[in-house]
Amino acid sequence: MPFSSRFFRQLVRGVSYVPVVYVVHDLVGTIVPVRGASMQPTLNPGAAAGELPPGQVSGSQDVVLVSRLLRAVWNVRRGDIVVLRSPDAGPQKRLVKRVAALEGDRVYNHRTGKFVEVPPGHCWLVGDNRTVSRDSASHYGPVPLGLLEGRAVAVIWPPRRWQVLATSPSTGLWLDTRNSEGDQLPAKKQVLAKSATTK
Amino acid sequence: MSLKGVAFFLLKGVAELSKNATSLLKLASAVYFFQKNVGELMLCVGPSMLPTLSANGDVVIMEHFTPRFRELKRKDIVVAVSPLNPNMSVCKRVTGLEGDKLVVGQATAEAVFQIHPEIVERTEYGSFVRVPSGHVWLEGDNAINSTDSRQYGPVSVSLIRGRVLCRVLPLNAAGRVD
């Protein structure tokens, strides 16, 4: 016998830890490599910020730390960067986008020029690189909150990109949001305000 | 039993438990892994799937393979995260797959038009909805008493948790559900 029974015992012991790792991945947090340029310059900036030609796909690949703590009672906030299952391409595909608006908000769709009211149980997602991003504005419309899987809290690889991810986009651009009276909320208030219908 | 005896007994119990804590953790994780990725028992309550599932509550086996690795079929009963409330799940039947063009009523056409105007087609003969890619159309068997795609539009396949395989309780109704 080429493999001793001791080998098998150790193999079984190793395999028995797989579900434990899965529980950590599902309930605590996980690590997700980010692909694509839709969150530039916050994620995957490729060339140094400011030198990136428009439409260029980035070279570097950031790896982010995703928190899944307390997912059941998780209060999604405007400005969070979230990881979600794709609305269009099946549950195996993941997207990383920023939450621009929550249920009850009226959001300005910069692609169509129209205002959209986000229905209950949904959110409005926009990539920081608004011109190339596939997001609520360009394809998906309001996205159900049930698709969200976790919040990206920090970039952990490569080491020169170590940082905690901020709640508002680094470019300073923000979508127009109005409150229920139709008044324009000032930019700072849009990030921190909670709409009346948010849990 | 003397106090000393009780203390000894308790200490022995704690020692035993910490020896077995790792095994307990591994067992609990294995159960959790199984429930999330293979299958689990689910209690379905509510009148929306009458007469197929009772309103008082049926316990069914739900499997997780189909939405991830296989194609859903029309007439499958699935459990999905509610598009209206991410903390709730709904149990409905798949009545339309991606690409299907479905005939819908006026109220449905208007409701779906609010969310996805590009998939609604209104002609003089009636209204149609085209199910977009990566989505399905869900309807409860009890049409009068069901909130489903006719109110919230097509549901993304990524929201579907699993497919109902068979009923377990009540025992006299156990078996395939169709």
HADDOCK unambig.tbl for C-alpha pairs under 7 A between the chains (distance, minus, plus):
assign (segid A and resid 16 and name CA) (segid B and resid 26 and name CA) 6.68 0.50 0.50
assign (segid A and resid 17 and name CA) (segid B and resid 26 and name CA) 6.64 0.50 0.50
assign (segid A and resid 19 and name CA) (segid B and resid 29 and name CA) 5.15 0.50 0.50
assign (segid A and resid 19 and name CA) (segid B and resid 30 and name CA) 5.13 0.50 0.50
assign (segid A and resid 19 and name CA) (segid B and resid 33 and name CA) 5.68 0.50 0.50
assign (segid A and resid 20 and name CA) (segid B and resid 26 and name CA) 6.10 0.50 0.50
assign (segid A and resid 20 and name CA) (segid B and resid 29 and name CA) 5.12 0.50 0.50
assign (segid A and resid 22 and name CA) (segid B and resid 33 and name CA) 6.88 0.50 0.50
assign (segid A and resid 23 and name CA) (segid B and resid 29 and name CA) 6.11 0.50 0.50
assign (segid A and resid 85 and name CA) (segid B and resid 158 and name CA) 6.25 0.50 0.50
assign (segid A and resid 86 and name CA) (segid B and resid 158 and name CA) 6.71 0.50 0.50
assign (segid A and resid 87 and name CA) (segid B and resid 134 and name CA) 6.80 0.50 0.50
assign (segid A and resid 87 and name CA) (segid B and resid 156 and name CA) 5.49 0.50 0.50
assign (segid A and resid 87 and name CA) (segid B and resid 158 and name CA) 6.21 0.50 0.50
assign (segid A and resid 88 and name CA) (segid B and resid 133 and name CA) 6.08 0.50 0.50
assign (segid A and resid 88 and name CA) (segid B and resid 134 and name CA) 4.40 0.50 0.50
assign (segid A and resid 88 and name CA) (segid B and resid 135 and name CA) 6.93 0.50 0.50
assign (segid A and resid 88 and name CA) (segid B and resid 156 and name CA) 6.79 0.50 0.50
assign (segid A and resid 89 and name CA) (segid B and resid 134 and name CA) 5.47 0.50 0.50
assign (segid A and resid 90 and name CA) (segid B and resid 134 and name CA) 5.88 0.50 0.50
assign (segid A and resid 90 and name CA) (segid B and resid 157 and name CA) 5.92 0.50 0.50
assign (segid A and resid 90 and name CA) (segid B and resid 158 and name CA) 5.26 0.50 0.50
assign (segid A and resid 91 and name CA) (segid B and resid 68 and name CA) 6.61 0.50 0.50
assign (segid A and resid 91 and name CA) (segid B and resid 157 and name CA) 6.98 0.50 0.50
assign (segid A and resid 91 and name CA) (segid B and resid 158 and name CA) 4.34 0.50 0.50
assign (segid A and resid 120 and name CA) (segid B and resid 84 and name CA) 5.63 0.50 0.50
assign (segid A and resid 121 and name CA) (segid B and resid 83 and name CA) 5.97 0.50 0.50
assign (segid A and resid 121 and name CA) (segid B and resid 84 and name CA) 4.34 0.50 0.50
assign (segid A and resid 121 and name CA) (segid B and resid 85 and name CA) 4.74 0.50 0.50
assign (segid A and resid 121 and name CA) (segid B and resid 86 and name CA) 6.35 0.50 0.50
assign (segid A and resid 144 and name CA) (segid B and resid 83 and name CA) 5.42 0.50 0.50
assign (segid A and resid 145 and name CA) (segid B and resid 86 and name CA) 5.73 0.50 0.50
assign (segid A and resid 146 and name CA) (segid B and resid 81 and name CA) 6.01 0.50 0.50
assign (segid A and resid 146 and name CA) (segid B and resid 83 and name CA) 6.76 0.50 0.50
assign (segid A and resid 146 and name CA) (segid B and resid 86 and name CA) 4.50 0.50 0.50
assign (segid A and resid 146 and name CA) (segid B and resid 159 and name CA) 6.46 0.50 0.50
assign (segid A and resid 147 and name CA) (segid B and resid 158 and name CA) 6.81 0.50 0.50
assign (segid A and resid 147 and name CA) (segid B and resid 159 and name CA) 6.18 0.50 0.50
